[in-house]
Amino acid sequence: MSSDPAPERLALQYFDGRHARAHAAQIRRDGDQLVVEADGQQHRYPLKQVAWPERQRHGQRLVQLPDGGVLNCPDAPAWDAWAAQAGLHEPVAVSWAQSWRHVLSALLLLVGLLWMGWKIGIPLAAEGALALIPAEAEGQIGTQALESIDRLLLKPSALPAARRSEIEADFARLVRAGRVQGQVLPDYHLHFRAAGRELGPNALALPGGHIVLTDALAELLADQPDALVGVLAHELGHVQGRHGLRMAVQTSLVGALAGLVVGDFSTVLAGIPTLLGQQAYSRDFEREADAAALRLLRADGRPPRAMLVFFERIEKHRHRDGEKTSWPTAISSHPADEERMRFFSAGADPVSD
């Protein structure tokens, strides 16, 4: 940019908005007005009504006038010098866009805001949204999720009816003991299913009180009824905390925000049932569910250490012949098994009853 003082007047081209021909013109600032002089005529425009160009490194400057006319200045440095001399201050966003340091700072600020929204804003919004979801709607969401998982991964249970009844009765006894001690526990529906290698020995909790127990897990803990009902109590803790629904709402909020950008909500809505079956719970959700299981085991006089058998056996199953359970909602996935084993071994309950 030239170091010469910027002139009070600037020569450029003027288009009147009615004809395609350019007119040689000069502009100057007079108080709060822009004065355009062309072909012996003078046009005045309030500065606030003029659409000023943004400063760029290259290219001509185009000014939109309120009557449809256009000013064209091919000499960008000359325009920038005149605009500065005339006191036309550019927006902060424009000046920031000219500096990579400012752009980087804005990017880091945006990332920080997005992180805060994900960690704080979206969970708070999901918590508020949960209060507005009726039990009937939650039950329908859980039913759809179960149907989706049934289609994708599950088959009818091959456990003998007597064995299924035995498990149901034992778990019902545990729940009754908790309620007798004043624990407020939700209604539930226990489903038995056979599963392939992807799911393996597992148990799932879905919205609406649906709990799925795989045949593989029932067989893995066939001689450890306390550990088996402890796992089911853990899943009931997820139901009680509405963790599956909270996870779906949070994911839907993220998808809705993305939909505002890309303009498509259909994929998010269609994927909720499968998401509920696939996504692992957060560490906080798992700890809450562990605490709920501990309270129920204690209420029925069962040793919390029985859960150690589950963790030991599931670990052996994972690495047997190189096989690993790939389904992310495996109960032993979050937090680390060692931490949870210490929790049940000590019989400590960090969550108040």
C-alpha positions as CSV (number, residue, x, y, z in Angstrom):
1,M,0.0,0.0,0.0
2,S,1.3,3.5,-0.9
3,S,2.8,5.5,1.9
4,D,1.5,8.8,0.4
5,P,-1.3,10.6,2.4
6,A,-4.7,9.4,1.4
7,P,-6.6,11.9,-0.7
8,E,-9.9,13.4,0.6
9,R,-11.4,12.5,-2.7
10,L,-11.2,9.1,-4.5
11,A,-11.6,8.6,-8.2
12,L,-13.5,5.5,-9.3
13,Q,-16.4,4.2,-11.5
14,Y,-20.0,4.9,-10.8
15,F,-22.9,2.8,-12.1
16,D,-26.3,4.4,-11.6
17,G,-28.3,1.1,-11.5
18,R,-30.3,2.0,-14.6
19,H,-27.7,1.7,-17.4
20,A,-24.7,-0.6,-17.9
21,R,-22.3,2.3,-18.8
22,A,-19.8,3.2,-16.1
23,H,-19.4,6.9,-15.2
24,A,-16.2,8.5,-14.0
25,A,-16.8,9.7,-10.5
26,Q,-15.2,11.0,-7.4
27,I,-16.4,10.3,-3.8
28,R,-15.8,12.1,-0.5
29,R,-17.2,12.0,3.0
30,D,-19.2,14.9,4.2
31,G,-20.1,14.3,7.9
32,D,-22.4,11.4,8.0
33,Q,-23.0,11.3,4.3
34,L,-21.2,9.9,1.3
35,V,-21.0,12.3,-1.6
36,V,-20.8,10.9,-5.2
37,E,-20.0,13.4,-7.9
38,A,-20.4,12.2,-11.5
39,D,-21.3,13.9,-14.8
40,G,-21.7,17.2,-13.1
41,Q,-24.3,15.9,-10.6
42,Q,-24.0,15.2,-6.9
43,H,-25.6,12.3,-5.1
44,R,-25.7,12.1,-1.3
45,Y,-26.2,8.9,0.7
46,P,-26.3,8.4,4.5
47,L,-23.3,6.4,5.5
48,K,-25.4,3.9,7.4
49,Q,-27.3,3.0,4.3
50,V,-24.3,2.2,2.2
51,A,-23.2,-1.4,1.9
52,W,-19.4,-1.1,2.3
53,P,-17.0,-3.7,0.9
54,E,-15.0,-5.9,3.2
55,R,-11.2,-5.5,3.0
56,Q,-9.4,-8.3,1.2
57,R,-5.9,-8.8,0.1
58,H,-6.7,-8.7,-3.6
59,G,-9.5,-7.7,-5.9
60,Q,-11.5,-4.6,-6.6
61,R,-13.9,-2.9,-4.1
62,L,-17.6,-2.8,-4.9
63,V,-19.9,-0.5,-2.9
64,Q,-23.7,-1.0,-3.0
65,L,-25.6,2.3,-2.8
66,P,-29.2,2.4,-1.4
67,D,-30.7,3.6,-4.7
68,G,-29.4,0.5,-6.6
69,G,-26.2,2.2,-7.8
70,V,-22.8,0.7,-7.5
71,L,-19.3,2.1,-7.0
72,N,-16.4,0.2,-8.4
73,C,-12.8,0.9,-7.4
74,P,-10.3,-1.3,-9.2
75,D,-7.4,0.0,-7.1
76,A,-7.9,-1.8,-3.8
77,P,-5.0,-0.2,-1.9
78,A,-6.3,3.3,-2.9
79,W,-9.7,2.4,-1.6
80,D,-8.4,1.1,1.7
81,A,-6.3,4.2,2.2
82,W,-9.2,6.5,1.4
83,A,-11.6,4.5,3.7
84,A,-9.1,4.7,6.6
85,Q,-8.6,8.5,6.0
86,A,-12.4,9.0,5.9
87,G,-12.8,7.2,9.2
88,L,-14.7,4.2,7.9
89,H,-13.9,1.7,10.5
90,E,-14.3,-1.9,9.4
91,P,-16.1,-4.5,11.5
92,V,-14.0,-6.4,14.1
93,A,-14.7,-9.7,12.2
94,V,-13.2,-8.3,9.1
95,S,-10.0,-7.1,10.8
96,W,-9.7,-10.5,12.6
97,A,-10.1,-12.3,9.3
98,Q,-6.9,-10.6,8.0
99,S,-4.8,-12.1,10.8
100,W,-4.0,-15.8,11.1
101,R,-3.4,-15.3,14.8
102,H,-6.9,-13.9,15.3
103,V,-8.3,-16.7,13.1
104,L,-6.5,-19.3,15.2
105,S,-7.7,-17.6,18.4
106,A,-11.3,-17.7,17.1
107,L,-11.0,-21.3,16.1
108,L,-9.7,-22.3,19.6
109,L,-12.5,-20.3,21.2
110,L,-15.1,-22.1,19.0
111,V,-13.6,-25.5,19.9
112,G,-13.8,-24.5,23.6
113,L,-17.4,-23.4,23.3
114,L,-18.3,-26.6,21.5
115,W,-16.5,-28.7,24.2
116,M,-18.4,-26.8,26.9
117,G,-21.7,-27.4,25.1
118,W,-21.0,-31.1,24.8
119,K,-19.9,-31.6,28.4
120,I,-22.3,-29.1,30.1
121,G,-24.9,-27.6,27.8
122,I,-26.2,-30.7,26.1
123,P,-26.4,-32.8,29.3
124,L,-28.3,-30.0,31.0
125,A,-30.6,-29.7,28.0
126,A,-31.2,-33.4,27.9
127,E,-32.0,-33.5,31.6
128,G,-34.7,-30.8,31.0
129,A,-36.0,-32.7,28.0
130,L,-36.3,-35.9,29.9
131,A,-38.9,-34.3,32.3
132,L,-41.1,-33.6,29.3
133,I,-41.0,-37.2,27.9
134,P,-44.0,-39.2,29.2
135,A,-43.6,-42.8,30.3
136,E,-45.7,-44.0,27.3
137,A,-43.4,-42.4,24.8
138,E,-40.3,-43.8,26.7
139,G,-41.8,-47.3,26.5
140,Q,-42.4,-46.9,22.7
141,I,-38.8,-45.9,22.2
142,G,-37.6,-48.9,24.2
143,T,-39.8,-51.3,22.2
144,Q,-38.6,-49.9,18.9
145,A,-35.0,-50.3,20.1
146,L,-35.6,-53.9,21.2
147,E,-37.1,-54.7,17.8
148,S,-34.2,-53.1,16.0
149,I,-31.7,-55.2,18.1
150,D,-33.7,-58.3,17.6
151,R,-33.5,-57.8,13.8
152,L,-29.8,-57.1,13.8
153,L,-28.2,-59.4,16.4
154,L,-30.6,-61.4,18.5
155,K,-32.5,-64.7,18.2
156,P,-35.1,-66.4,20.4
157,S,-33.6,-67.8,23.6
158,A,-32.6,-71.5,23.7
159,L,-32.6,-71.6,27.5
160,P,-35.0,-74.1,29.0
161,A,-38.2,-72.6,30.2
162,A,-37.5,-73.8,33.7
163,R,-34.1,-72.1,33.7
164,R,-35.6,-68.8,32.5
165,S,-38.3,-69.0,35.3
166,E,-35.6,-69.6,37.8
167,I,-33.7,-66.5,36.8
168,E,-36.8,-64.4,36.7
169,A,-37.9,-65.5,40.2
170,D,-34.4,-65.0,41.7
171,F,-34.2,-61.5,40.3
172,A,-37.8,-60.7,41.4
173,R,-36.8,-61.7,44.9
174,L,-33.8,-59.3,44.8
175,V,-36.0,-56.4,43.6
176,R,-38.7,-57.1,46.3
177,A,-36.0,-57.0,49.0
178,G,-34.9,-53.6,47.7
179,R,-38.4,-52.3,47.8
180,V,-39.0,-53.6,51.3
181,Q,-36.1,-51.5,52.4
182,G,-37.7,-48.4,50.8
183,Q,-35.8,-48.3,47.5
184,V,-37.8,-46.8,44.7
185,L,-37.3,-49.1,41.8
186,P,-38.8,-49.0,38.3
187,D,-40.9,-51.7,36.7
188,Y,-39.0,-53.8,34.3
189,H,-39.4,-56.4,31.5
190,L,-36.8,-59.2,31.4
191,H,-36.2,-60.6,28.0
192,F,-34.1,-63.7,27.2
193,R,-32.3,-63.8,23.9
194,A,-29.6,-65.9,22.1
195,A,-26.8,-63.8,20.6
196,G,-23.9,-64.3,18.3
197,R,-20.3,-63.7,18.9
198,E,-20.6,-59.9,18.5
199,L,-22.7,-59.6,21.6
200,G,-21.5,-62.6,23.5
201,P,-22.2,-62.9,27.3
202,N,-24.0,-59.6,28.0
203,A,-27.0,-57.8,29.4
204,L,-28.6,-54.6,28.0
205,A,-30.9,-52.0,29.4
206,L,-33.3,-50.1,27.2
207,P,-35.8,-47.2,27.8
208,G,-39.1,-48.3,29.2
209,G,-37.7,-50.9,31.6
210,H,-36.6,-53.4,29.0
211,I,-33.7,-55.6,30.1
212,V,-32.1,-58.1,27.8
213,L,-30.1,-61.1,29.1
214,T,-28.2,-63.2,26.6
215,D,-28.1,-67.0,26.9
216,A,-24.3,-66.8,26.9
217,L,-24.2,-64.8,30.1
218,A,-26.8,-67.0,31.8
219,E,-24.6,-70.0,31.0
220,L,-21.4,-68.3,32.0
221,L,-22.8,-67.6,35.5
222,A,-25.0,-70.7,35.7
223,D,-23.4,-71.7,39.1
224,Q,-23.2,-68.1,40.4
225,P,-26.8,-66.9,40.8
226,D,-25.7,-63.9,43.0
227,A,-23.4,-62.6,40.3
228,L,-26.1,-63.1,37.6
229,V,-28.8,-61.2,39.5
230,G,-26.1,-58.6,40.4
231,V,-25.6,-58.0,36.6
232,L,-29.4,-57.7,36.2
233,A,-29.5,-55.3,39.1
234,H,-26.8,-53.2,37.4
235,E,-29.0,-53.0,34.3
236,L,-32.0,-52.1,36.4
237,G,-29.9,-49.2,37.7
238,H,-29.6,-48.0,34.1
239,V,-33.3,-48.2,33.8
240,Q,-33.8,-46.3,37.1
241,G,-31.5,-43.6,36.0
242,R,-33.1,-43.5,32.5
243,H,-29.6,-43.7,31.1
244,G,-30.6,-45.1,27.8
245,L,-33.1,-42.4,27.2
246,R,-30.7,-39.7,28.4
247,M,-28.1,-41.0,26.0
248,A,-30.6,-41.0,23.1
249,V,-31.8,-37.5,23.9
250,Q,-28.2,-36.1,24.1
251,T,-27.3,-37.8,20.8
252,S,-30.5,-36.4,19.2
253,L,-29.7,-32.9,20.4
254,V,-26.3,-33.2,18.8
255,G,-27.9,-34.5,15.6
256,A,-30.5,-31.8,15.6
257,L,-27.7,-29.2,15.8
258,A,-25.9,-30.9,13.0
259,G,-29.2,-31.0,11.1
260,L,-29.5,-27.2,11.4
261,V,-26.2,-27.0,9.5
262,V,-26.7,-29.8,6.9
263,G,-30.5,-29.6,6.8
264,D,-31.3,-33.3,7.2
265,F,-32.8,-34.8,10.4
266,S,-34.0,-38.1,9.0
267,T,-30.8,-40.1,9.5
268,V,-30.7,-39.0,13.2
269,L,-34.3,-40.0,13.9
270,A,-34.0,-43.3,12.1
271,G,-30.9,-44.3,13.9
272,I,-32.0,-43.8,17.5
273,P,-33.3,-47.4,18.1
274,T,-30.0,-48.9,16.9
275,L,-28.0,-46.3,18.8
276,L,-29.7,-47.3,22.1
277,G,-28.5,-50.9,21.6
278,Q,-25.0,-50.0,20.5
279,Q,-23.6,-47.1,22.4
280,A,-21.6,-47.6,25.6
281,Y,-22.7,-45.7,28.7
282,S,-20.6,-43.0,30.2
283,R,-18.4,-43.7,33.2
284,D,-20.8,-41.7,35.5
285,F,-23.8,-43.8,34.3
286,E,-21.9,-47.0,34.9
287,R,-20.9,-46.0,38.4
288,E,-24.5,-45.1,39.2
289,A,-25.6,-48.5,37.9
290,D,-22.9,-50.2,40.0
291,A,-24.1,-48.4,43.1
292,A,-27.7,-49.4,42.4
293,A,-26.6,-53.1,42.0
294,L,-24.6,-52.9,45.3
295,R,-27.6,-51.5,47.2
296,L,-29.9,-54.3,45.9
297,L,-27.4,-57.1,46.7
298,R,-27.0,-55.7,50.2
299,A,-30.8,-55.5,50.6
300,D,-31.2,-59.2,49.9
301,G,-28.2,-60.2,52.1
302,R,-26.1,-61.2,49.1
303,P,-22.3,-60.6,49.0
304,P,-21.3,-57.8,46.7
305,R,-18.0,-59.7,46.1
306,A,-20.1,-62.2,44.0
307,M,-19.6,-59.6,41.2
308,L,-15.9,-60.4,41.1
309,V,-16.7,-63.8,39.6
310,F,-18.5,-62.0,36.8
311,F,-15.5,-59.8,36.0
312,E,-13.1,-62.6,36.2
313,R,-15.1,-64.9,33.9
314,I,-15.9,-62.2,31.4
315,E,-12.2,-61.4,31.1
316,K,-11.4,-65.0,30.5
317,H,-14.1,-65.2,27.9
318,R,-12.8,-62.1,26.1
319,H,-9.3,-63.6,25.6
320,R,-10.2,-67.2,25.2
321,D,-8.7,-68.3,21.9
322,G,-8.2,-64.6,21.0
323,E,-11.9,-63.9,21.1
324,K,-13.0,-60.5,22.3
325,T,-16.5,-59.2,22.8
326,S,-16.9,-56.3,20.4
327,W,-20.3,-55.0,21.5
328,P,-19.7,-51.7,23.2
329,T,-22.4,-52.0,25.8
330,A,-20.8,-54.9,27.5
331,I,-21.3,-54.3,31.3
332,S,-17.6,-54.6,31.9
333,S,-16.6,-51.9,29.5
334,H,-16.7,-48.7,31.6
335,P,-15.0,-47.8,33.9
336,A,-12.0,-50.1,33.9
337,D,-12.7,-53.6,35.4
338,E,-10.0,-53.2,38.1
339,E,-11.7,-50.1,39.5
340,R,-15.1,-51.8,39.6
341,M,-13.7,-54.9,41.1
342,R,-12.3,-52.8,43.9
343,F,-15.7,-51.2,44.4
344,F,-17.6,-54.4,44.8
345,S,-14.7,-56.1,46.8
346,A,-14.7,-53.3,49.4
347,G,-18.5,-53.2,49.4
348,A,-18.3,-49.4,49.5
349,D,-21.1,-47.3,48.0
350,P,-20.0,-43.8,47.0
351,V,-23.6,-42.9,46.1
352,S,-25.8,-42.1,49.1
353,D,-28.8,-44.4,49.6
